[in-house]
Amino acid sequence: MRRRDDGLGSAAADAALAAGSVMSVAAAAPAAREIRVLALNTWHSGSKIANGIQLIADLVISTQASIVLLSEATQATTAVAAELARRGREFNAVPSHDTGILSVFPVQDSADLQWMVKARLDIDGKRLTVYSAHLEYRWYASNLPRGYGPGAPAPGEFAEHEWNKLPGGPVTDPAAIQRINTASSRPAVISNFLADAKAEIAAGASVIMGGDLNEPSLLDWTSATANSFDHNGVVSAWETTRRLHQAGFIDAYRSMYPDPATHPGLTWPSDNVDVDVSELAWAPEADERDRVDYIFARGAALRLSGVGIIGPRASIVRGTRLPESTQDNFLASPAQWGSDHKGILATYQLSDGQSG
């Protein structure tokens, strides 16, 4: 990372971060502890870009993240922790076969939940349980309204089209879209997470979950965006996020920026000036931009004070690099970027309030 677009550790940046928030720092108890949560898809463990591990470490330091939720991480979790240690920044690493967690706070316990890794943290005697997620990328149902195959394995529905352009054009039947999405197992994985999180909350923990869910939000595919981003008129209550919202989990970005037309929060496919466009997107003749990277939280002890996007201000649209013209809150756009996704940074105040 050759430069910073803003000094995220400065008081001015903190004030900017809180601007427009629905829950301000002032609302938290005086004894609240600030927690900065960064969710980032590392893109094949940081291997797709030269010095990828160093770039991730740069990002952790520049954002002053205290908890980092990594997707597509594998060996990157421990490699980034080692790089941070080399620079005098000590993080506890909780790796898994795919996802990973870095935390400046002590880790009491951890578990690999297959599609997520979980860490129970001790923060000044308070219990915070965090989950880093990376859900199934196949059966990518949001491709269907855009006229592309969802990458469903044989013998599944639409499998013969793989990821290619559909000869019959866009599929806008909500029932067909929901069938493919359900076949991905993403909603079932979230139900398993919710059961695990319910036990943590019952034991007094606050809960944060984030990462690449490989699925849009029901709060994004609304009537306000039905004719945007090649939704082709589709309004969809995407099941994974629907279950999260039904269970009381708060989507950090959408809670602070509720209008998906002015603040779509698009995280994929992100531009990356060091990579050919053909490697950055799946549907070269479509506008496949979506918000698939999230941070969710539940717990009365947690107060969201700021959230924004970290990453390039351009995305890939119909095979070209397109600067975003939205009103989205970009906190920083590093000159060199290590992913094909943009990241999310959310700041919380953890108080002595009861979880629930």
Summary of the structure (lengths in Angstrom):
residues: 356
radius of gyration: 19.2
end to end distance: 39.6
largest distance: 60.1
contacts: 1295
relative contact order: 0.18
helix: 26%
strand: 26%
